[in-house]
């Protein structure tokens, strides 16, 4: 979809040649004497139109208006929420045959959030999956012009971010929607290579031999039952100086999850192609970064494989050695997401990041707790939690923080290994997060459980592209923080003498090293993986996703 933002008065909007003119009219709008304003005023006066959110009046070939079709949309108070509701109510019109160009005119001074919301709704409404459905009816709409009374720098920035975000969301949706035989680990790796052709990007793909050399016994254990070779996908975006520590995004990439030997029920198992929603969101974020080119460094890590019940598959009770050196008793092979993630997190620590955020369709327990509205957020770092929650609010990609008390890890104890991979039904989303926490050391880390938000079931079945918006807003906020810190440092007065400067520097360094332990991979030296190297079930009581990811809800 081609979006454009333009300063456009109501009178100018009436003269704009297009197939569909949508006019958002809020309670705060001052209706003028132009054709659109006069029309809206008469319709309101005679009770044919109201300004309350969701009300609309459709017209055809209105005199003095260049558009073939005109729709007046009530936008309430004109907030982002009201704009979202108003446009959602008329989304079906955008798919009408013969509408190739549409104009969306704001009759009031729109906020940056309202403009971003408009882009999000319009892009979402016109997305059509066609990769394995060639007879799908493609939307004729190719261009949308957003007209605002006055175009400011803030509106332009919000518009550019929204367009890049929706490009990323569409990338994530597309890969999540593709069937497992059209989205294998190898094909995901190829997609990453394609994205990495953009400026400031690079990509490295690790195959089975490289992963074995790294000692990723937990990751290999999950993959060993499938004929599809695993891939460890590594994406880099270098928008800042080389000495600037990156932020690392780790996305679970189980391209199909049968549950392994701990086999899932047959009903709706097809939805387990969505179990790579975390990986899809990493691809989506990097697609958006390619457009925005912010001054930050970001690393994306995707452990991609299938979880299949083959004769060579890992068995309940098997013990494997992770890349960190910690051993894991695999009590449930359907709790596989945490196994691939633990090795990916250990690997990600080598980049010495300022923060690590992993995304995974991890537990049915999180779906039971939060449904499909908010993703589950787990972190012990209050500042990181606040930053991610703020980003989710700004992107309308909401999350909710859940606890990480140490007592929740008690159930992970094992008689035969350093830990088990499950801890029972109670608090399943939390115990899964506690498992992952054992592999991050002192690095600020957050886990987003997107089992309830990465896709929809039923008639609207399909990927949502979440949490691309949340992650993108978080990354750009960190860019702003870094710029502010650099500016403050530049303004700081110089020291009066070299001797004083040296003393101050030494003291500061001593305090810093005393308070902040160096980031390092967890635990001990990597153990070699032997020849024996070596869940996702949404509760059926909830129709919206009976089969889920990582079996802590089974």
Secondary structure, DSSP 8 states (H G I E B T S, - for coil): -EEEEEE--HHHHHHS--SEEEEEE-TT----SSHHHHHHHHHHHTTS---STT-EEEEES-TT--SSEEEEEE-TT--HHHHHHHHHHTGGGGG-TT--EEEEEESS---HHHHHHHHHHHHHHT----TT-TTS------EEEEEESS--HHHHHHHHHHHHHHHHHHHHHHHHHS-GGGS-HHHHHHHHHHHTTSTTEEEEEE-HHHHHHHT-HHHHHHHTT-SS--EEEEEEEE-S-TTS--EEEEEEEEEEE--TTS---STTGGGGGGGGHHHHHHHHHHHHHHHH--S-EEEEEEEEEEE---TTS--TT-EEE-TTS-EEE-S-TT--HHHHHHHHHHHHGGG--SEEEEEE---HHHHHHHTTTSEEEE-S-HHHHHHHHHHHHHHT--EEE----GGGGGGG--SSSSEES---STTHHHHHHHHHHTT-TTS-EEEEE-TTTSEE-GGG-EE--TTHHHHHHHHHHHHHHHHHHHHHHHHS---S-HHHHHHHHHHHHHHHHHHS-----SSS------TT---B---TTSGGGSS-BSGGG-
